[in-house]
């Protein structure tokens, strides 16, 4: 029986949202300044008066834009080493470690950027489906390649990733409204399963 497992990352298998953690880890001074500057935008976001993707791009870009890919990757590795496995929910880690991997494919599906999510996907032996950071000549442009990987986009990306592979069963795990399309589409959609 061929199974596909789709795991959301932030909040589902982790205790915390990794975006703020990573950006603070990357440059805490810049993070504090930009966080304060972005408060009005965060408020508009909460009131659903701003687009998530635009606010996210603006905030991430305010800290990482113009940084080299080399430095970002080095920081991502340090961030991973500092937070793994501590940030991962124990029961999620148990579940993942005890999966019979003989006939399954597992995806880590996240709105987080590939730059800091990739080391976690590698450690969990999953393929990463995420928001992609755009680099030009080894420098982060502050833009994403394609859309923010959330909501309907998660499903679009999953389908691209598996292309025409047929699975007997698709099992998905999520914890927010951003996962609802993925959870609905799966044969088994688990909401806040590891909480």
N, CA and C atoms as an extended XYZ file, in Angstrom:
585
Properties=species:S:1:pos:R:3:atomname:S:1:resname:S:1:resid:I:1 pbc="F F F"
N         0.842       -1.204        0.000 N   UNK     1
C         0.000        0.000        0.000 CA  UNK     1
C         0.875        1.251        0.000 C   UNK     1
N         0.724        2.063       -1.004 N   UNK     2
C         1.569        3.250       -1.137 CA  UNK     2
C         0.902        4.446       -0.466 C   UNK     2
N         1.608        5.024        0.485 N   UNK     3
C         1.030        6.144        1.242 CA  UNK     3
C         1.819        7.434        1.043 C   UNK     3
N         1.089        8.531        1.090 N   UNK     4
C         1.710        9.854        1.073 CA  UNK     4
C         1.355       10.564        2.376 C   UNK     4
N         2.374       11.004        3.081 N   UNK     5
C         2.165       11.784        4.309 CA  UNK     5
C         2.531       13.233        4.034 C   UNK     5
N         1.632       14.148        4.389 N   UNK     6
C         1.900       15.580        4.246 CA  UNK     6
C         1.830       16.233        5.620 C   UNK     6
N         2.946       16.755        6.077 N   UNK     7
C         2.997       17.396        7.391 CA  UNK     7
C         3.178       18.899        7.245 C   UNK     7
N         2.283       19.670        7.849 N   UNK     8
C         2.553       21.096        7.992 CA  UNK     8
C         3.677       21.207        9.026 C   UNK     8
N         4.421       22.291        8.980 N   UNK     9
C         5.597       22.440        9.849 CA  UNK     9
C         5.295       23.268       11.093 C   UNK     9
N         5.132       24.582       10.915 N   UNK    10
C         4.977       25.498       12.057 CA  UNK    10
C         3.691       25.250       12.841 C   UNK    10
N         3.859       24.916       14.120 N   UNK    11
C         2.683       24.718       14.973 CA  UNK    11
C         2.141       23.302       14.934 C   UNK    11
N         2.321       22.617       13.806 N   UNK    12
C         1.824       21.236       13.709 CA  UNK    12
C         2.833       20.279       14.308 C   UNK    12
N         4.061       20.302       13.775 N   UNK    13
C         5.082       19.433       14.379 CA  UNK    13
C         6.086       20.225       15.213 C   UNK    13
N         5.967       21.557       15.176 N   UNK    14
C         6.834       22.365       16.053 CA  UNK    14
C         5.961       23.033       17.120 C   UNK    14
N         6.598       23.472       18.186 N   UNK    15
C         5.881       24.186       19.253 CA  UNK    15
C         5.648       25.644       18.899 C   UNK    15
N         6.541       26.181       18.050 N   UNK    16
C         6.500       27.625       17.777 CA  UNK    16
C         6.576       27.888       16.289 C   UNK    16
N         6.244       29.130       15.917 N   UNK    17
C         6.398       29.567       14.537 CA  UNK    17
C         7.883       29.860       14.313 C   UNK    17
N         8.456       29.256       13.292 N   UNK    18
C         9.908       29.380       13.111 CA  UNK    18
C        10.334       30.674       12.427 C   UNK    18
N         9.415       31.348       11.729 N   UNK    19
C         9.819       32.560       11.004 CA  UNK    19
C        10.385       33.621       11.952 C   UNK    19
N         9.613       33.969       12.983 N   UNK    20
C        10.081       34.990       13.934 CA  UNK    20
C        11.327       34.516       14.669 C   UNK    20
N        11.344       33.237       15.018 N   UNK    21
C        12.516       32.679       15.706 CA  UNK    21
C        13.780       32.823       14.859 C   UNK    21
N        13.653       32.438       13.582 N   UNK    22
C        14.823       32.474       12.698 CA  UNK    22
C        15.297       33.910       12.460 C   UNK    22
N        14.359       34.811       12.197 N   UNK    23
C        14.746       36.196       11.908 CA  UNK    23
C        15.374       36.866       13.124 C   UNK    23
N        14.881       36.531       14.313 N   UNK    24
C        15.469       37.073       15.544 CA  UNK    24
C        16.871       36.505       15.744 C   UNK    24
N        17.009       35.210       15.445 N   UNK    25
C        18.295       34.528       15.567 CA  UNK    25
C        19.306       35.125       14.578 C   UNK    25
N        18.817       35.462       13.390 N   UNK    26
C        19.694       35.972       12.330 CA  UNK    26
C        20.309       37.318       12.704 C   UNK    26
N        19.479       38.214       13.219 N   UNK    27
C        19.973       39.541       13.597 CA  UNK    27
C        18.982       40.155       14.584 C   UNK    27
N        19.258       39.975       15.871 N   UNK    28
C        18.278       40.371       16.897 CA  UNK    28
C        18.031       41.882       16.942 C   UNK    28
N        19.067       42.681       16.678 N   UNK    29
C        18.897       44.138       16.706 CA  UNK    29
C        17.996       44.588       15.565 C   UNK    29
N        18.335       44.135       14.363 N   UNK    30
C        17.544       44.467       13.181 CA  UNK    30
C        16.103       43.951       13.358 C   UNK    30
N        15.986       42.761       13.940 N   UNK    31
C        14.674       42.148       14.153 CA  UNK    31
C        13.799       43.061       15.017 C   UNK    31
N        14.368       43.541       16.131 N   UNK    32
C        13.592       44.401       17.056 CA  UNK    32
C        13.124       45.675       16.363 C   UNK    32
N        14.037       46.312       15.631 N   UNK    33
C        13.708       47.563       14.929 CA  UNK    33
C        12.616       47.325       13.888 C   UNK    33
N        12.804       46.300       13.066 N   UNK    34
C        11.851       46.023       11.985 CA  UNK    34
C        10.513       45.519       12.516 C   UNK    34
N        10.568       44.810       13.633 N   UNK    35
C         9.320       44.309       14.228 CA  UNK    35
C         8.452       45.507       14.638 C   UNK    35
N         9.069       46.464       15.303 N   UNK    36
C         8.339       47.666       15.739 CA  UNK    36
C         7.789       48.413       14.521 C   UNK    36
N         8.634       48.568       13.495 N   UNK    37
C         8.193       49.244       12.263 CA  UNK    37
C         7.022       48.533       11.598 C   UNK    37
N         6.972       47.197       11.733 N   UNK    38
C         5.940       46.398       11.062 CA  UNK    38
C         4.661       46.204       11.885 C   UNK    38
N         4.680       46.665       13.152 N   UNK    39
C         3.486       46.489       13.997 CA  UNK    39
C         2.195       46.960       13.313 C   UNK    39
N         2.170       48.163       12.700 N   UNK    40
C         0.923       48.574       12.024 CA  UNK    40
C         0.464       47.577       10.955 C   UNK    40
N         1.430       47.018       10.229 N   UNK    41
C         1.094       46.026        9.196 CA  UNK    41
C         0.573       44.733        9.814 C   UNK    41
N         1.197       44.327       10.938 N   UNK    42
C         0.739       43.107       11.622 CA  UNK    42
C        -0.698       43.281       12.116 C   UNK    42
N        -1.018       44.482       12.570 N   UNK    43
C        -2.387       44.779       13.038 CA  UNK    43
C        -3.366       44.689       11.867 C   UNK    43
N        -3.002       45.284       10.738 N   UNK    44
C        -3.854       45.215        9.542 CA  UNK    44
C        -4.062       43.764        9.103 C   UNK    44
N        -3.006       42.978        9.281 N   UNK    45
C        -3.069       41.564        8.926 CA  UNK    45
C        -4.083       40.832        9.802 C   UNK    45
N        -3.999       41.099       11.110 N   UNK    46
C        -4.947       40.495       12.065 CA  UNK    46
C        -6.385       40.875       11.721 C   UNK    46
N        -6.566       42.104       11.257 N   UNK    47
C        -7.911       42.592       10.894 CA  UNK    47
C        -8.299       42.189        9.464 C   UNK    47
N        -7.428       41.382        8.854 N   UNK    48
C        -7.632       40.928        7.468 CA  UNK    48
C        -7.726       42.085        6.466 C   UNK    48
N        -6.982       43.154        6.752 N   UNK    49
C        -6.967       44.323        5.869 CA  UNK    49
C        -5.653       44.434        5.089 C   UNK    49
N        -4.814       43.432        5.246 N   UNK    50
C        -3.550       43.396        4.488 CA  UNK    50
C        -3.325       41.975        4.001 C   UNK    50
N        -2.561       41.859        2.917 N   UNK    51
C        -2.271       40.535        2.361 CA  UNK    51
C        -1.100       39.902        3.091 C   UNK    51
N        -1.295       38.662        3.533 N   UNK    52
C        -0.249       37.922        4.254 CA  UNK    52
C         1.062       37.929        3.487 C   UNK    52
N         0.966       37.602        2.201 N   UNK    53
C         2.180       37.467        1.393 CA  UNK    53
C         2.980       38.766        1.351 C   UNK    53
N         2.284       39.900        1.201 N   UNK    54
C         2.972       41.203        1.124 CA  UNK    54
C         3.650       41.564        2.441 C   UNK    54
N         2.934       41.349        3.535 N   UNK    55
C         3.482       41.677        4.861 CA  UNK    55
C         4.679       40.777        5.164 C   UNK    55
N         4.517       39.501        4.852 N   UNK    56
C         5.582       38.534        5.104 CA  UNK    56
C         6.842       38.889        4.300 C   UNK    56
N         6.641       39.213        3.029 N   UNK    57
C         7.754       39.578        2.146 CA  UNK    57
C         8.454       40.830        2.671 C   UNK    57
N         7.651       41.795        3.099 N   UNK    58
C         8.196       43.051        3.600 CA  UNK    58
C         9.019       42.817        4.868 C   UNK    58
N         8.480       42.008        5.776 N   UNK    59
C         9.165       41.775        7.055 CA  UNK    59
C        10.444       40.957        6.865 C   UNK    59
N        10.345       39.869        6.121 N   UNK    60
C        11.531       39.028        5.879 CA  UNK    60
C        12.582       39.835        5.116 C   UNK    60
N        12.130       40.567        4.092 N   UNK    61
C        13.045       41.373        3.283 CA  UNK    61
C        13.751       42.451        4.082 C   UNK    61
N        13.034       43.029        5.063 N   UNK    62
C        13.632       44.105        5.876 CA  UNK    62
C        14.822       43.606        6.691 C   UNK    62
N        14.897       42.303        6.904 N   UNK    63
C        16.000       41.734        7.685 CA  UNK    63
C        17.016       41.001        6.805 C   UNK    63
N        16.529       40.291        5.796 N   UNK    64
C        17.429       39.422        5.023 CA  UNK    64
C        17.810       39.926        3.629 C   UNK    64
N        17.074       40.896        3.099 N   UNK    65
C        17.354       41.367        1.735 CA  UNK    65
C        18.790       41.875        1.639 C   UNK    65
N        19.468       41.467        0.559 N   UNK    66
C        20.850       41.915        0.358 CA  UNK    66
C        21.885       41.035        1.033 C   UNK    66
N        21.431       40.059        1.816 N   UNK    67
C        22.367       39.143        2.485 CA  UNK    67
C        22.795       38.064        1.493 C   UNK    67
N        23.990       37.527        1.701 N   UNK    68
C        24.469       36.492        0.786 CA  UNK    68
C        23.828       35.149        1.113 C   UNK    68
N        23.677       34.345        0.070 N   UNK    69
C        23.114       32.998        0.239 CA  UNK    69
C        23.993       32.193        1.192 C   UNK    69
N        25.297       32.385        1.077 N   UNK    70
C        26.265       31.673        1.920 CA  UNK    70
C        26.018       31.969        3.401 C   UNK    70
N        25.861       33.258        3.728 N   UNK    71
C        25.642       33.641        5.131 CA  UNK    71
C        24.284       33.119        5.618 C   UNK    71
N        23.271       33.252        4.780 N   UNK    72
C        21.928       32.791        5.149 CA  UNK    72
C        21.938       31.287        5.421 C   UNK    72
N        22.588       30.529        4.548 N   UNK    73
C        22.648       29.073        4.729 CA  UNK    73
C        23.439       28.684        5.978 C   UNK    73
N        24.500       29.420        6.246 N   UNK    74
C        25.313       29.163        7.446 CA  UNK    74
C        24.457       29.409        8.696 C   UNK    74
N        23.739       30.534        8.697 N   UNK    75
C        22.868       30.885        9.826 CA  UNK    75
C        21.739       29.872        9.988 C   UNK    75
N        21.224       29.385        8.866 N   UNK    76
C        20.138       28.399        8.902 CA  UNK    76
C        20.615       27.100        9.541 C   UNK    76
N        21.844       26.727        9.225 N   UNK    77
C        22.434       25.510        9.785 CA  UNK    77
C        22.611       25.684       11.301 C   UNK    77
N        23.103       26.855       11.711 N   UNK    78
C        23.285       27.134       13.151 CA  UNK    78
C        21.937       27.150       13.867 C   UNK    78
N        20.947       27.753       13.229 N   UNK    79
C        19.597       27.829       13.790 CA  UNK    79
C        19.031       26.423       13.995 C   UNK    79
N        19.226       25.582       12.998 N   UNK    80
C        18.768       24.190       13.083 CA  UNK    80
C        19.461       23.463       14.240 C   UNK    80
N        20.775       23.596       14.289 N   UNK    81
C        21.552       22.889       15.327 CA  UNK    81
C        21.153       23.331       16.727 C   UNK    81
N        20.795       24.597       16.866 N   UNK    82
C        20.399       25.131       18.172 CA  UNK    82
C        18.990       24.654       18.580 C   UNK    82
N        18.115       24.448       17.600 N   UNK    83
C        16.701       24.191       17.902 CA  UNK    83
C        16.175       22.784       17.628 C   UNK    83
N        17.027       21.932       17.065 N   UNK    84
C        16.569       20.569       16.779 CA  UNK    84
C        17.192       19.594       17.754 C   UNK    84
N        16.437       18.690       18.339 N   UNK    85
C        15.001       18.477       18.146 CA  UNK    85
C        14.107       19.246       19.127 C   UNK    85
N        14.691       20.135       19.935 N   UNK    86
C        13.935       20.804       20.997 CA  UNK    86
C        12.627       21.459       20.582 C   UNK    86
N        12.609       22.036       19.383 N   UNK    87
C        11.422       22.770       18.935 CA  UNK    87
C        10.325       21.833       18.388 C   UNK    87
N        10.705       20.572       18.134 N   UNK    88
C         9.747       19.606       17.566 CA  UNK    88
C         8.959       18.938       18.687 C   UNK    88
N         7.649       18.863       18.505 N   UNK    89
C         6.800       18.191       19.503 CA  UNK    89
C         7.236       16.725       19.615 C   UNK    89
N         7.408       16.253       20.864 N   UNK    90
C         7.930       14.893       21.079 CA  UNK    90
C         7.071       13.832       20.391 C   UNK    90
N         5.735       13.962       20.525 N   UNK    91
C         4.884       12.920       19.928 CA  UNK    91
C         4.919       12.964       18.403 C   UNK    91
N         5.155       14.143       17.839 N   UNK    92
C         5.284       14.251       16.379 CA  UNK    92
C         6.576       13.562       15.934 C   UNK    92
N         7.644       13.809       16.696 N   UNK    93
C         8.944       13.213       16.380 CA  UNK    93
C         8.868       11.691       16.482 C   UNK    93
N         8.216       11.194       17.539 N   UNK    94
C         8.015        9.747       17.719 CA  UNK    94
C         7.275        9.160       16.529 C   UNK    94
N         6.197        9.837       16.160 N   UNK    95
C         5.361        9.371       15.048 CA  UNK    95
C         6.184        9.280       13.758 C   UNK    95
N         6.926       10.347       13.474 N   UNK    96
C         7.727       10.414       12.248 CA  UNK    96
C         8.848        9.369       12.261 C   UNK    96
N         9.520        9.245       13.409 N   UNK    97
C        10.621        8.285       13.507 CA  UNK    97
C        10.155        6.843       13.403 C   UNK    97
N         8.888        6.602       13.782 N   UNK    98
C         8.386        5.228       13.764 CA  UNK    98
C         7.579        4.875       12.521 C   UNK    98
N         7.548        5.776       11.546 N   UNK    99
C         6.828        5.468       10.307 CA  UNK    99
C         7.577        4.389        9.540 C   UNK    99
N         6.832        3.457        8.990 N   UNK   100
C         7.445        2.436        8.154 CA  UNK   100
C         7.723        3.102        6.806 C   UNK   100
N         8.975        3.309        6.499 N   UNK   101
C         9.323        4.098        5.311 CA  UNK   101
C         9.431        3.275        4.018 C   UNK   101
N         9.055        2.001        4.087 N   UNK   102
C         9.259        1.154        2.909 CA  UNK   102
C         8.408        1.555        1.708 C   UNK   102
N         7.173        1.980        1.938 N   UNK   103
C         6.335        2.309        0.785 CA  UNK   103
C         5.616        3.640        0.958 C   UNK   103
N         6.337        4.606        1.504 N   UNK   104
C         5.702        5.904        1.724 CA  UNK   104
C         6.563        7.035        1.171 C   UNK   104
N         5.898        8.122        0.935 N   UNK   105
C         6.606        9.358        0.603 CA  UNK   105
C         6.119       10.372        1.621 C   UNK   105
N         7.020       11.140        2.204 N   UNK   106
C         6.561       12.164        3.140 CA  UNK   106
C         7.064       13.536        2.744 C   UNK   106
N         6.160       14.492        2.891 N   UNK   107
C         6.449       15.874        2.518 CA  UNK   107
C         6.299       16.778        3.733 C   UNK   107
N         7.213       17.717        3.857 N   UNK   108
C         7.077       18.775        4.854 CA  UNK   108
C         6.549       19.974        4.072 C   UNK   108
N         5.288       20.323        4.329 N   UNK   109
C         4.608       21.342        3.529 CA  UNK   109
C         4.451       22.598        4.377 C   UNK   109
N         5.132       23.669        3.989 N   UNK   110
C         5.168       24.826        4.884 CA  UNK   110
C         5.193       26.170        4.164 C   UNK   110
N         4.581       27.149        4.808 N   UNK   111
C         4.632       28.529        4.311 CA  UNK   111
C         5.976       29.169        4.684 C   UNK   111
N         6.704       28.526        5.594 N   UNK   112
C         8.030       29.029        5.960 CA  UNK   112
C         8.955       28.981        4.748 C   UNK   112
N        10.007       29.786        4.778 N   UNK   113
C        10.939       29.811        3.651 CA  UNK   113
C        11.864       28.604        3.661 C   UNK   113
N        12.191       28.143        2.451 N   UNK   114
C        13.090       27.000        2.301 CA  UNK   114
C        14.418       27.233        3.012 C   UNK   114
N        14.849       28.501        3.086 N   UNK   115
C        16.179       28.763        3.655 CA  UNK   115
C        16.338       28.221        5.083 C   UNK   115
N        15.310       28.339        5.908 N   UNK   116
C        15.487       27.778        7.255 CA  UNK   116
C        14.712       26.478        7.478 C   UNK   116
N        13.786       26.132        6.592 N   UNK   117
C        13.014       24.896        6.776 CA  UNK   117
C        13.749       23.658        6.245 C   UNK   117
N        14.631       23.887        5.262 N   UNK   118
C        15.322       22.764        4.602 CA  UNK   118
C        16.099       21.855        5.564 C   UNK   118
N        16.911       22.394        6.486 N   UNK   119
C        17.632       21.484        7.383 CA  UNK   119
C        16.697       20.596        8.220 C   UNK   119
N        15.525       21.131        8.566 N   UNK   120
C        14.556       20.338        9.339 CA  UNK   120
C        13.969       19.224        8.476 C   UNK   120
N        13.632       19.554        7.238 N   UNK   121
C        13.090       18.543        6.313 CA  UNK   121
C        14.106       17.422        6.108 C   UNK   121
N        15.368       17.817        5.945 N   UNK   122
C        16.429       16.817        5.756 CA  UNK   122
C        16.545       15.903        6.975 C   UNK   122
N        16.532       16.501        8.155 N   UNK   123
C        16.662       15.711        9.386 CA  UNK   123
C        15.486       14.758        9.570 C   UNK   123
N        14.307       15.199        9.133 N   UNK   124
C        13.105       14.365        9.276 CA  UNK   124
C        12.915       13.425        8.082 C   UNK   124
N        13.878       13.440        7.168 N   UNK   125
C        13.849       12.606        5.960 CA  UNK   125
C        12.584       12.840        5.132 C   UNK   125
N        12.285       14.107        4.908 N   UNK   126
C        11.117       14.470        4.109 CA  UNK   126
C        11.526       15.375        2.962 C   UNK   126
N        10.718       15.349        1.915 N   UNK   127
C        10.923       16.302        0.838 CA  UNK   127
C        10.247       17.600        1.233 C   UNK   127
N        10.899       18.698        0.915 N   UNK   128
C        10.391       20.007        1.334 CA  UNK   128
C         9.538       20.650        0.249 C   UNK   128
N         8.347       21.071        0.658 N   UNK   129
C         7.457       21.842       -0.209 CA  UNK   129
C         7.215       23.139        0.560 C   UNK   129
N         7.795       24.250        0.088 N   UNK   130
C         7.764       25.462        0.912 CA  UNK   130
C         7.734       26.728        0.064 C   UNK   130
N         7.661       27.863        0.746 N   UNK   131
C         7.831       29.154        0.079 CA  UNK   131
C         9.319       29.244       -0.278 C   UNK   131
N         9.617       29.692       -1.499 N   UNK   132
C        11.008       29.689       -1.948 CA  UNK   132
C        11.594       31.098       -1.994 C   UNK   132
N        12.771       31.230       -1.425 N   UNK   133
C        13.486       32.514       -1.434 CA  UNK   133
C        14.176       32.697       -2.780 C   UNK   133
N        14.146       33.931       -3.277 N   UNK   134
C        14.784       34.213       -4.569 CA  UNK   134
C        16.178       34.817       -4.362 C   UNK   134
N        17.153       34.187       -4.991 N   UNK   135
C        18.529       34.688       -4.949 CA  UNK   135
C        18.967       35.082       -6.357 C   UNK   135
N        19.667       36.188       -6.450 N   UNK   136
C        20.265       36.578       -7.726 CA  UNK   136
C        21.741       36.810       -7.484 C   UNK   136
N        22.569       36.110       -8.235 N   UNK   137
C        24.036       36.190       -8.051 CA  UNK   137
C        24.426       35.978       -6.589 C   UNK   137
N        23.760       35.018       -5.956 N   UNK   138
C        24.114       34.662       -4.579 CA  UNK   138
C        23.646       35.648       -3.521 C   UNK   138
N        22.755       36.585       -3.901 N   UNK   139
C        22.230       37.576       -2.952 CA  UNK   139
C        20.708       37.441       -2.869 C   UNK   139
N        20.175       37.468       -1.652 N   UNK   140
C        18.726       37.365       -1.470 CA  UNK   140
C        18.055       38.669       -1.911 C   UNK   140
N        17.088       38.554       -2.833 N   UNK   141
C        16.446       39.749       -3.408 CA  UNK   141
C        15.339       40.309       -2.506 C   UNK   141
N        14.920       39.504       -1.519 N   UNK   142
C        13.788       39.926       -0.691 CA  UNK   142
C        12.468       39.427       -1.273 C   UNK   142
N        12.551       38.790       -2.444 N   UNK   143
C        11.351       38.248       -3.088 CA  UNK   143
C        11.249       36.741       -2.948 C   UNK   143
N        10.074       36.229       -3.292 N   UNK   144
C         9.846       34.786       -3.300 CA  UNK   144
C         9.785       34.327       -4.760 C   UNK   144
N        10.125       33.069       -4.984 N   UNK   145
C         9.920       32.460       -6.297 CA  UNK   145
C         8.526       31.850       -6.234 C   UNK   145
N         7.618       32.380       -7.019 N   UNK   146
C         6.238       31.897       -6.944 CA  UNK   146
C         5.532       32.466       -5.722 C   UNK   146
N         4.446       31.812       -5.336 N   UNK   147
C         3.618       32.340       -4.251 CA  UNK   147
C         4.035       31.833       -2.884 C   UNK   147
N         3.479       32.495       -1.865 N   UNK   148
C         3.599       32.043       -0.482 CA  UNK   148
C         2.905       30.679       -0.405 C   UNK   148
N         3.592       29.682        0.139 N   UNK   149
C         3.058       28.314        0.150 CA  UNK   149
C         2.080       28.121        1.323 C   UNK   149
N         0.869       28.632        1.134 N   UNK   150
C        -0.135       28.541        2.194 CA  UNK   150
C        -1.519       28.410        1.565 C   UNK   150
N        -2.477       27.887        2.323 N   UNK   151
C        -3.841       27.757        1.819 CA  UNK   151
C        -3.911       26.901        0.563 C   UNK   151
N        -4.593       27.423       -0.470 N   UNK   152
C        -4.755       26.681       -1.732 CA  UNK   152
C        -3.409       26.361       -2.375 C   UNK   152
N        -2.453       27.277       -2.187 N   UNK   153
C        -1.128       27.104       -2.796 CA  UNK   153
C        -0.431       25.836       -2.284 C   UNK   153
N        -0.700       25.464       -1.026 N   UNK   154
C        -0.101       24.235       -0.484 CA  UNK   154
C        -0.495       23.040       -1.342 C   UNK   154
N        -1.761       22.998       -1.683 N   UNK   155
C        -2.283       21.890       -2.478 CA  UNK   155
C        -1.705       21.896       -3.895 C   UNK   155
N        -1.603       23.083       -4.475 N   UNK   156
C        -1.015       23.225       -5.819 CA  UNK   156
C         0.407       22.658       -5.804 C   UNK   156
N         1.167       23.039       -4.774 N   UNK   157
C         2.570       22.614       -4.680 CA  UNK   157
C         2.701       21.111       -4.430 C   UNK   157
N         1.822       20.582       -3.577 N   UNK   158
C         1.870       19.138       -3.299 CA  UNK   158
C         1.644       18.366       -4.595 C   UNK   158
N         0.620       18.787       -5.349 N   UNK   159
C         0.290       18.098       -6.597 CA  UNK   159
C         1.443       18.189       -7.595 C   UNK   159
N         2.137       19.333       -7.615 N   UNK   160
C         3.315       19.472       -8.496 CA  UNK   160
C         4.422       18.517       -8.050 C   UNK   160
N         4.612       18.448       -6.749 N   UNK   161
C         5.686       17.624       -6.176 CA  UNK   161
C         5.485       16.130       -6.468 C   UNK   161
N         4.246       15.677       -6.354 N   UNK   162
C         3.995       14.238       -6.559 CA  UNK   162
C         3.666       13.942       -8.027 C   UNK   162
N         3.516       14.980       -8.827 N   UNK   163
C         3.101       14.931      -10.238 CA  UNK   163
C         2.067       13.847      -10.499 C   UNK   163
N         2.465       12.752      -11.158 N   UNK   164
C         1.441       11.761      -11.481 CA  UNK   164
C         1.545       10.484      -10.666 C   UNK   164
N         2.254       10.543       -9.557 N   UNK   165
C         2.378        9.350       -8.719 CA  UNK   165
C         1.021        9.042       -8.094 C   UNK   165
N         0.658        7.784       -8.134 N   UNK   166
C        -0.621        7.363       -7.530 CA  UNK   166
C        -0.364        6.825       -6.125 C   UNK   166
N        -1.189        7.262       -5.193 N   UNK   167
C        -1.079        6.764       -3.821 CA  UNK   167
C        -2.385        6.095       -3.418 C   UNK   167
N        -2.283        5.035       -2.621 N   UNK   168
C        -3.485        4.354       -2.125 CA  UNK   168
C        -4.121        5.158       -0.999 C   UNK   168
N        -3.273        5.873       -0.278 N   UNK   169
C        -3.792        6.642        0.847 CA  UNK   169
C        -2.957        7.899        1.055 C   UNK   169
N        -3.648        9.027        1.279 N   UNK   170
C        -2.968       10.293        1.546 CA  UNK   170
C        -3.383       10.762        2.933 C   UNK   170
N        -2.388       11.005        3.768 N   UNK   171
C        -2.628       11.391        5.163 CA  UNK   171
C        -1.972       12.748        5.392 C   UNK   171
N        -2.752       13.702        5.905 N   UNK   172
C        -2.212       15.055        6.096 CA  UNK   172
C        -2.424       15.530        7.524 C   UNK   172
N        -1.485       16.343        7.990 N   UNK   173
C        -1.526       16.900        9.341 CA  UNK   173
C        -1.371       18.415        9.257 C   UNK   173
N        -2.264       19.147        9.925 N   UNK   174
C        -2.168       20.600        9.935 CA  UNK   174
C        -2.738       21.168       11.218 C   UNK   174
N        -2.598       22.490       11.404 N   UNK   175
C        -3.096       23.071       12.664 CA  UNK   175
C        -3.759       24.439       12.499 C   UNK   175
N        -3.854       24.944       11.248 N   UNK   176
C        -4.492       26.253       11.067 CA  UNK   176
C        -5.364       26.233        9.810 C   UNK   176
N        -6.065       27.350        9.596 N   UNK   177
C        -6.919       27.471        8.406 CA  UNK   177
C        -6.091       27.400        7.121 C   UNK   177
N        -4.809       27.733        7.216 N   UNK   178
C        -3.912       27.653        6.058 CA  UNK   178
C        -3.702       26.232        5.562 C   UNK   178
N        -4.109       25.256        6.376 N   UNK   179
C        -3.942       23.840        6.014 CA  UNK   179
C        -5.243       23.193        5.552 C   UNK   179
N        -6.349       23.954        5.570 N   UNK   180
C        -7.659       23.305        5.359 CA  UNK   180
C        -7.814       22.650        3.987 C   UNK   180
N        -7.244       23.243        2.948 N   UNK   181
C        -7.370       22.639        1.608 CA  UNK   181
C        -6.624       21.311        1.556 C   UNK   181
N        -5.430       21.301        2.143 N   UNK   182
C        -4.621       20.084        2.184 CA  UNK   182
C        -5.334       18.997        2.995 C   UNK   182
N        -5.903       19.386        4.133 N   UNK   183
C        -6.584       18.421        5.007 CA  UNK   183
C        -7.844       17.854        4.349 C   UNK   183
N        -8.568       18.711        3.649 N   UNK   184
C        -9.797       18.286        2.956 CA  UNK   184
C        -9.495       17.323        1.819 C   UNK   184
N        -8.413       17.596        1.121 N   UNK   185
C        -8.018       16.813       -0.048 CA  UNK   185
C        -7.533       15.418        0.341 C   UNK   185
N        -6.876       15.305        1.464 N   UNK   186
C        -6.315       14.015        1.904 CA  UNK   186
C        -7.430       13.025        2.239 C   UNK   186
N        -7.099       11.726        2.176 N   UNK   187
C        -8.062       10.708        2.608 CA  UNK   187
C        -8.277       10.815        4.106 C   UNK   187
N        -7.186       11.162        4.795 N   UNK   188
C        -7.253       11.351        6.250 CA  UNK   188
C        -6.636       12.697        6.565 C   UNK   188
N        -7.443       13.636        7.037 N   UNK   189
C        -6.904       14.948        7.414 CA  UNK   189
C        -6.954       15.091        8.923 C   UNK   189
N        -5.789       15.245        9.546 N   UNK   190
C        -5.722       15.338       11.020 CA  UNK   190
C        -5.427       16.772       11.431 C   UNK   190
N        -6.335       17.342       12.192 N   UNK   191
C        -6.209       18.734       12.656 CA  UNK   191
C        -5.683       18.756       14.091 C   UNK   191
N        -4.564       19.445       14.306 N   UNK   192
C        -3.938       19.553       15.636 CA  UNK   192
C        -3.741       18.187       16.307 C   UNK   192
N        -3.377       17.234       15.502 N   UNK   193
C        -3.207       15.837       15.936 CA  UNK   193
C        -2.138       15.684       17.020 C   UNK   193
N        -1.062       16.449       16.910 N   UNK   194
C         0.067       16.273       17.850 CA  UNK   194
C        -0.003       17.239       19.036 C   UNK   194
N        -1.080       18.028       19.127 N   UNK   195
C        -1.161       19.020       20.200 CA  UNK   195
C        -1.467       18.377       21.544 C   UNK   195
